Amino acid sequence: MSSISVNILRRVFALNFNMHELQETFYEVYKAAVFGKIEDAQKVIEFLGKPNANINSIYLRKELEIYPLPEEGQIFQDINLAIIHLGNKLPKGSTLKRYVNSFAPNTTLLFLLEGDVDELLESESVLKNQEFREEDDHLYYRYDPTLPPITILAKDYDDCDLCASLSDGGAWVYSLARDYDNLRTTFINSLIKNTAEGNAMVAAASSVSADIPFIGTLASMLAVPWETLHITAEQIRLALIIGALYGKSLDLNARLAELLPVVGWAWGWRNAARELVGLIPVAGPLSKATIAWVGTYSIAKLAQRFYESTEPIDEDYKQKVLKEAVELSKTVVK
């Protein structure tokens, strides 16, 4: 990548992303706790993984604490994130309201319930006018809009299921993923998936616009550089976050030197591939989406390897990741 490209990329990144708020979340000392029966709470903590013992981390890790379910009159003022395991039966709405009132208004609450959906539907505590709903392959149940939704976990749930439910925790999930290795791995996979799909949509849309008369002619003069810079800025943001989850700073200028070799390799591969794709109009939109997806996945996986290992990334590993990305894209990009 030329110095001109790097400077332009810096400007595009600065215009599109403000990492300050997320940086504050990583730096802030937070307190998270798991509420529920001992066996339920310990299972949640077990799936989160081992605490991060990276001595190079610039962040201060706080241990998770375990408490019983809140009792009447109990108040917890100093907890930022409360993971509340409700067991295997839906509680009454009044019970949930009591739990909510046990915490400060700015506390993030995550309700988890482990059980069979069909059995839960037959439960007397399920209100007739309320329904389970599914979002992003995850089941939720809500009594009313004033209460947090309950995430329904299967009886044999795994760390991937738990990670999906914890993703509802907003910014605090970044801190938890930074501090616990299983959650970090599954959370990174979730970030990769979302970013790769978003970049694929941008690439496909910019390709289709070039086929529209007049508008396509004007757009084609700008679409390629905008698309390339936008997608690459998203990829760098993803790589920065992955590094931060391993204890690094979120400052682009501080980490640009370590990211450029990885991003530059993917940039070169993507530009060569997209030129070939441009010669095949019929396959253009789909293929450009595939290239964007593969490039994003490759950069993220190489960044993950870079930050979790002190070993240098050789060409054989890069090609292995690229091959893996291409194979996965066949089932993801439609």
N, C-alpha and C positions, 0 to 999 in steps of 0.2 A: 504494500500500500504506500502510495506517495505521501510526502508531507502535506501536499495540498488536500488530498483525500482525508488525511487524519484531521486537519484543521476544520474542514467542512463537517466531518463527522462529529467533532467536538461541539460545533455550533448546533447541529441538528439535535444532538443528544441533549444539550442544555435547553433547547427550546421545547423539547417533548417531555423531558423528565425532570422532576424535582425530587432528588433523593434525600433531601434534608429531613423530611418527616419520618421516613423509614429509618434513616440513620439514628434519629433520636430514639426510636423504638428499640433499636439494637443496643444503644448505649444505656438506656434507662434501666435502673435496677427495678425489677418487677417481682411480684410475689404471686405464684400460681399454686393452687391447691386442688386436690381431688377429694370429693365428698361422697360418702356412701359406705356400704358394708366393707369391712376390711378386705374380703376376698375379691369384691368387685373393683375396689380402688387399686389394689395391688396388681390386678390383671391389666388395668389401664396403664399403670406405670411400667409394667413389664413390657407392654407393646411399644411404649415410647422409646425404650431402649436404654442403653447405658448412658450415664451423664458424660458430657463432653469433657475430656480431661486434657484438651489441647493447651499446652502451656504457652503457645504462641498467640492465643486468642487475646484480642484487645478488650473483650467484653467480660463482665462479671457474671458468673453463673449463680443462680439461686436454686436451692434444692426444692423439689416438690414436697408438700406436706399432705398428710392424710387426716381427714376429719370425718366424724359421723355426719349423717344428714342433719341439717340445721333443725334445732328444736324451737318451740314457741318462745319468742322473746330474745333469742340469740341474735347478735349483730356482729358481722365481720366487716370492719371498716377498711382494713389495710390490704385487702386481696384485690389484685388486678384482674386475674382470670380464675374463675371457679368452674371446674369440670365436675358436674354433679351426676353421678351414676344412680339412677332411680331404681335399679334392680330389674325385675322381669315383669312387673305389673304397672299399669298406668295409674298414677295417683290421681286424686280428685283435683279439680281446678283450684279449690281453696288451698290445698296443700302446696301446689306450685306457687301460688301467690305468696304464701308464707315464706317459701324458700327465697323468692325474689326479694321480698321485703327484709330478708336477713342480710342483705349486702348493700353497699353504697351504690347510688344511682349510676356511677361511672364504671362499675364492675362488669366485665364481660362474663355472661353466664352461658354455659353449654350444658344442656340437658341430654343425657344418654340413657337409653333404655334397651335392654338386651332381651330379645324374645322372638317368638314366632308371630308373624303378622296375622295369620288366620286366627290364632288363639287370642290375640289382642283385640281383634275385631269383635269377638264374642264376649269380651269382658264387659261387665256391668258399668265400669267407669268410663267407657267410651260414649261420648255424647252422640245422640242420633244425628244431629245436624252438622257434625264435624266429620272430616274424612282424612284418611292418610293421603299424602301426595308424594310424588316422586320427582326429584330434581337431580340431574347429573348422576343417574343410577343410584340415588340414595333416597331412603324413605324418611318422611317426616310426619309428625302429627302435631297439630296446634289446637289448643282449646279456644283461644281467642287472640286477636291481634296484639293485645297488650302484654302477652307472655311470650318468652322465647319458645321456638318450636322444639319439640322433642325429636332427637335423631334416633331412629330405630336401627339397632345393630342386630344382625343374626346371632343366634346362640353360639355359633362357631366363628364369630367375626375374627378378622386378622388385623394386622397393623395397617394394611391399605384401607380397610373400612374405617378404622379409627382415624386415620389421617384425613380422610374425606370429611368426616364429621368435624374434626378439629379445624378444618379450613374455614369454618364458619366463625372462628374466633377472631377474625379481623387481623389487625397488625400483630397481636400477641402470638399468633401461630408462628411467625418468623422467629421470635425469641425462643419459643419452645423447640422448634426444629433446629435452631442453632445449638441448643443445649442437650438434645437427646438423639442418639445416632439413628435408631430405627425410624423415628419420625422425620429426621432430616432427609434420609434416603427416599422415603415415600413422598415427602413434600416436594423435594426436588423433581421427582418424576412427574408430579402433578403440575409444577411450574413449567417444565419442559413441554408437556402435552398441550397446555393452554397457549403458550407462546408460539409453539410450532404451528398449531392450528390457526391462530390469528395471522401469522405471517403468510401461511398458505392462502388464506382468504384474500389478503392484500395483493399477493402476486397474481392470483387468478383474476381479481377484479381489474387490475391495471392492464392485464393482457387482453381481457374482453373489451375494455374501452377503446383499444386501438382499432377494433373492427367497426366502430361506429363512424359513418361518413362525417367529414368535417371535424366533429368533436374528436374523433379518433386521431385525425391528422395532427391537431393541436396537442392533444394529450400525449401522443407518442413521443413528442419532442421533450416532454417533461417527465413522463411516467417512469421511464427507465431509471434516470438518476434519483428521482424522488423515491421510487419503490426500493431501489438498492439501498439508499441511505436510511430510509425508514426501517426496513427489515434489519439492516445491520445494527442500527441504534437499539432496536428491540433485543437483538441477540447479545449486544454488549451489556445492556441492562440486566438480562438474565444471567450472564456470566458474572457480573458484579454481585448480584444477589447470592448466587451459588458460593462465591468466594466469601461473602459476609456470613453465610451459614457455617463456614469453616473457620470463622474468627477473623477475617480480613476486613479492611475498611471499605466503605461504599463510595469512597472518593474516586472519581474517574481518573483525574490527573495523577493520583498516587499509584494507580494500578494499571494505567494504560500500557506501560512498557511490558508488563507480564501478560497482558491480554492480546496485544497486537500479533504475536506469532500465531496464536490459535485462530483469531479472527481473520488474519491475513491469509492463512491457509484455506479457510472455508470461503473467503471472499474470492480468491483466485479460482477455486474449483467451481463456485457458483457462476461466476462471469463466463467461464469457458463453457459450462453446460448450457446456460441460458442463450448463448449465441447459437449453439447448435439447435436448440429447441425453437428459436425464432425462425429457422429455415423450414419448419414443419407447421404451417398455420393450423391444420386440423387439430394437432395435439397440443397447440400452444398453451391455452389456459390451464389445462390439467397438468401438463408437464412443468410449467413454471411454478404452479402451486406445489408440485412434488419437490422441485429444486429448493424452494423456500423452506419446506418442511424438513427436508434432509439436511440442509445447511444449518438450520436452527438446532435440530437434534444433535448434529455432530459437534457444533461449537459447545453446546451445553455439556455433553458427555465428556469432551476433552477437558473442559474447565473443571468438571467434577473430579476427573482423574488427577488433574494438575494439583488441586487443592487437598485431596485426600492422600496423596502419595508424594514422597520426595524424589521419586524416580523420574527422569526426563521422559517426555513422550516421544517415542521414536516413530518413524514412518510406517512401520508395520502395524503399530497400534492405531494410527490414524486411518489407515486403509481398512482395518478391522471394524472400526466404528462407522466408517462410511458405508461399508457393505451392510452392516447391521441396520443402519438408517434407511438405506434403499429398500431392503427387504421389508422392514416395518411399514414404510410409506405405502407399499402396495395394498395394505389392508386398512390404512388410515385415510389416505387422500383419495376421495372418490370423484 
